[in-house]
Amino acid sequence: MRILISSGIWPPEVGGPASHGPELGRFLTDRGHRVRAVTTAGPGGPEPAGFPIRASRQDRHQLVRQPAAALTVFVAARGADVVYATGLYSRSALAAALRRVPLVLKLVNDPAYERAMRLGLFAGTLEEFQAPHPGRRLALLKAARKWVVERAERIIIPSRYLAEIAYGWGAPPERVRVVPNPAPSINGTTSREALRDRLGFAFPTFVFAGRLAPQKNLPLAVSALSRVAGASLVVVGEGPSRADLVRAIDEAGVRDRVTLIGALPRSEAIECMRAADASILPSDWENFPHAAVEALAAETPVIATAVGGVPEIVESGVNGILVPPGDPDALAAAMARVSDDELRTSLRAGALRASERYRKEVVYGTIEGELTRAASKYNGPGSVDRPR
């Protein structure tokens, strides 16, 4: 097949959404497909990935940026058998419709909700956003989302939780496939003990890795930490909630037990997870947190709030511990339980077993199958079964 991958984020940006396009593209290229990609990027451009990439500049004024990105996707979609959109959703749907090429969506969240949050139009949870709300701009965002999902030949969603929400947008259930996000490759050449020595992790040390955003509720982790004597917290990441986190640290009097590392390359963030006694995820809401999958791949148990799609990843007492959201006492009790050597060993073994279901070969092979089915069903120009 000739496959176009469209993504709103690409390395050198970090995180699961940024790495998904390049990793899948290389997998598909190795499988004999012809892959190209389109994304947005700063002045330095996107990192090479081993296949052609077009980029639209993201540092332009919005009035120019949006139509320029749409034109970039439209040009890149010429001759494609299928468009696989992990971002740039409306622009990808428009390009696919104009080119008469099937569209496969990869949704990791509600795109209308994400945009409403960025524009400051909404401040509640993902579930709250699904209810009707006044305001023309919110209505337009939801209408655009509905238009996109109704035009997709296939919709790939990482959790059953988000799939149920997507049905309410008009996503046809027969076109939805739940496919989890893949786990990263782990470099295990350095032992966990050596990593702990190098990073200076004492016992017990908990690690949060991700964007410092309101939904992550890191002040809850700080409050719980203050109730666990001798425990330390390492925070890897940056984001708009950093000031709130610093204020919570000062108010709890645990400045000497919290380390704010800032953003790290993915491999280094995973090293921090490997060295930790547990990964911690105190979120108020989540869809399918990639940080939890990364922790399991690193054989590190996850202590998390039981929200959204988290229980689809973390099985309490098997590969981690689940607690109610917003409860610092319950979170502190879970953190204290990890000091038990027998339980910690059992949870590590459970994390390793659970990570098998997220192997890239399995996940990307499933996506390849969905792309093939979408393209082969399409009878217009660009179909893989149409003579050229």
N, C-alpha and C positions, 0 to 999 in steps of 0.2 A: 504493500500500500504506500501511497504518498500521504503523509500525515503532517498536518500543521498543528503545533502545540502553541496555544496562546496563554500567556501568563502575565499577571500584573506585577510580578516581582521575580527577580533573578539574581544569582550571585553576581557581584560580591555581597549583596544583601544576604543575611543569614536567616536560618530558620527552616522549618519543614516545608512551608509553601514555596520558598525560594529554591530549595534543592530538588523539589519533586519534578519539575520540568526537565532539568538537565539529566537527572538520573533515569527517568522514564525514557527520554529521548535516546540515551546511550543504549539502554536495554533494547529498545525497538530497532535501533540501527544494527546492533549485533544480531538481531533476529532477521535481518535482511530487508527491513523496511527503509524507505527514503523519508527522512525526517527533516523538517525545518521548524523554526520557532519564531514567534514574535512576542515582544515584551516591551516594558517601559524601562528606562535607565537614565542615570545621571550623565553628566558630561564625560565621564570615563568610559561609558558604555558597559554592556554586559560582559561577563567572563565568557571566553570561548568554551564550547561544550562538545566539540567534535562534529558538529553539523551546523548548517547555515542558520544565522539568527539576524532578524531585523529588529531594530529598537526604535521606539518613539521617545523623544526627550520628555522626561517628567518634570523638568525644571522650567517649563514654559508656563505662561499665564493660562489659567483654566479655559478661557475662551478659545485659546489656540490648541491647548493640549488634548482636549476631548476629540475634536474633529480630526486632528492629526493622527491620533492613535487609531481612530476608526478607519482612516485611509490606509494606514500601515497594515492593519489586519486584512483589509479588503485586497490590497495588492499581494500580500503574502499568501492569501487563500487561493490564488489563481492556480488551477490544475491540481488542487488537493483532492484526495479521495474522501477525506474526513477531517473535520476540525475538532480538536480536543482542547476545550477551554477550561483552564484552571483559574482564570481571571479574565479581565476585560470582557465580561460576560455579554453585555448588550452589544458591544462592538463586534464581538465574535459571532453572535446570533445574527446580526444584520449582515455581516460579510458572508456567512454561510447561506443565508436566505438569498442574497443577491447572486452568489456564485452557484446556487443550487447544489450545495454540498451538505451532507449530513453533519449534524452537530452533536457532539458528546460533551456533556457538562461534567466537571468534577467540582462538587460543592462541598466545602468544609464548614460553611456557615451560611447564614441567611444574608445574601448580598445586599438586600434592601436595608436590613438592620445595621450591617456594618457601615454602609454609607450614611445612614441617618445618625449613627453615633459620631462619625467623623465630622459631619456638618453641624453637630450640636443640636439636632432636631429631636433627639430622644435620649433619655438617660436611664431607662429601666433595663430589665433583663430581656433575654431572647424570647422567653415565653410571654412576657407582658407585651412585647412588640406585636405578637400575632393577633391580638385583639384589635377591633376597630378603634381608630384614633382620629380626632379632628385634625384638619390641616391639609391643605392642598399638596404641599411638597411631600408629605408622607404618603399620601394617596398616589402620587405620581411614581414614587420609588417602588411602591408595592405593585403598581400596574406594570411597570417595566420588568420587575422580577417575574410576574405572571407571564408576560409576553415571551420572555426568554425561555422559561422552563417548558412552556407549551410547544416550543419549536424544537426542542431537543429530541433526538432519536433515542438517546440513552442518557440517563442521569446517574452518575456514580457518586455515592454518598458514604462516608466512613462509618456512620453509626445508625442503628435502628431508631434511636432517639430523634436524630435530625430527619430521617426519612419520614417519620410520622408527621413531623412539622411540615415537611415539604409537600405532603399530600394536600394540605390545606391551601397551598399556593396555586394548586392546579396541576401539580406534577402527576402525570398518569402512573398509577402504581405498577402497571405492567412494563413500564420503561425504566423503573428505578432498580438499581442494583446496589446492595450494601457491600462495600469493599473497604476493609480497614486500611488506614495509612500504614505504609511499611516501616519496619524498624531499620535503623541505620546499621551499617557495618561497624563492628566494634574491634578495635585494635587491642588485643589482649596480651601483647608481648610484655607489657609492664604489669607486674602483679599489683593487686589491690593494696597490699601493705606498702609496697614501694611508692605507689601514688599517694597514699596517706602521708608517708614521711616527707615526700617532696612538697606536697601542698600544705603540710602542717596541720592536718586534721586530727583533732583529739577525739576522744570517745565520750558521748555520742555526738556525731555531727550530722545535721540534716541539710539538704541542698534543695533550693528552689532554682529552677532554670526556666526562663521565659521572659515575656514582656511584662514590665511593671505597669499593669493596667488595673483600673478599678475592679474589674470582675475577678481578678486573682485574689483580692482581699488579703494582701500580705500582712496588714496590721493584725489580722487574726492569728497568723503564725507567730508573730512577735509576742502577742498576748499569751499564747500557749507556751512559748519558750520560757517566758518569765516564771511559769509554774513548774518547770522541769529543771531541777538543780543540776548544774554542771554541763548542760547541753549547749551546743553551738549551732548557729544557723549561718549558712553561706548562701548569698543571693547572687545569682548570675543573670545579668540582663539589665536593660535600661527601659525607660518608658515614662509616660506622663505622671505616674503615681509615685515617682521616686521621693518627692518632697513629703508626701503623706507617710511614706514608709519611714523616712528619717525621723519625722515627728513622732511616730508611734514608738520607734526604738528609744528615743530620748525619754518619752513619757513612761515607758516600761522600765527604764533604768537598766537596759541590757546592752548598752553600746559596746561593752568589752566582750560580748558573746555573739555579736552579729558582724559579719564581714560582707561588705557590698563590693563585689568584684567588677561589676559593669558587664558590658557585652563582651562575649568571647566567640571565637570561631567555633563551629559546631563540634569539632573533634575535641577541643579543650573543654567545652561545656560538658560533654559526655564523660570526659576523664574525671571531672568533679563529681558527676553522678556515680561513677564506678567507685570512687573513693569514699562516698558517703555511706552512712549506716542506713539511711533511707532518704528517698526523694519525697518532698512535701508539696502538696497542691491544695491550698486552703480556699479554693475558688467559691464564689457565690453562685456561678453558673459556668457550664462548659458544654461543648459539643462532644468532640472526640480529641482530647488533649494529646498532642504529639509528644509532649514532654513525658507523659506517663508511659507511652510505648518505648521511648528512648531509654527510660529508666529500667524497664523490664529487660530490654536488650542488653543493658549493662549489668544485669543480674542484681539489680538494686530494688528492694521492695518499695512500694509507694504508699504513703499515708495521704489520703485525700478525702475531701468532702464528697458525699454521695449525691452528686448533682449531674443532670444531663446524661451524657453518654459515658461518664466515668465508670459506673458499675459494669459496663460492657468490657472494660479493660482490666479493672482491679477487682479481684475476687477476695473479699475480706477474709483474712485468716489463711489464705492460700498463697497469694503473691503480694499482699499488702494489707492495709487496714482502712476501712471506710468509716467515716464519722458523719454526723449530721452537719449541715452547713451552719456557720455562724456560732458554733459552740466551742469556746476556747477550752473549757474544762475537758470535753470529750477529745479534742485534738491533743491536749497535753497528756491525757491518759494514754492515748495511742502512741505518742512519742516516747513516753516512759516505758511502754511495753517492749519497745525495740531493744532495750538494754538487756533483755533476756537472751542469752546466747543461743539456746535451743530454738526459740521462736525465730530469731533472726536468721539462723541457718536454714530453717524450714522455709521461711519466706523467700530467701534467696533462691533456693531450689525451685520453688513455685514460679518465681519470676523467669527463670531460665526456661522452664517448660512452656509458660505462656507466650514467651517471645517467638516460639516456633511458628505460631499462626501468622506472624507479621513478617515472615521472610520475604525479601524483595522478589525472589523468583516466583513465589506464589502470588503475591499481590499484583506485580506487573504483568505476569502471565494472564491473570484474570482480566486486567484492563485491556491487554492486547486482544483478548477474545471479544470483549465488548466493542472495541473499535472495528474489528473485522465484521462482526454481525451488523453493526450500524451501516458500514460502507456497503456490504453485500446486499442489503435490503433496499438500498437506494437505487431508483431506476433512472434518475436524471443524469445530466452530464456530471462527470466526476466519479461515477460508480465504478468499483473495481471490476465488475463483470461486464462493463460496457466496452466494446471494441474502440480502440483509439486510432 
